[in-house]
């Protein structure tokens, strides 16, 4: 398993924004690119990071919480609790 810093940044931005489309501004990437990268990250990790619900609403999994904390530590960014975006 090899996760890059850019991929950690993507996970962190999705958590902060609460959505893939909302993370576009921070990442300066297109929504399809972010979605593709998220799919690659989930495949690499062997676990789902987000559940996609009605109208594109994301629910973050416990794995997303773990990777958000890891990203925050490695990138020197604040941790954001995933619970604020779920449910």
Buried (B, 14 or more C-beta within 10 A) or exposed (E): EEBEEEBBBBBBBBBBBBBBBBBBEBBEBEBEEBBEBBEEBBEEBEBEBBEEEEEEEBEBBEBBBBBBBBBBEEEEBEBBEBEEBBE
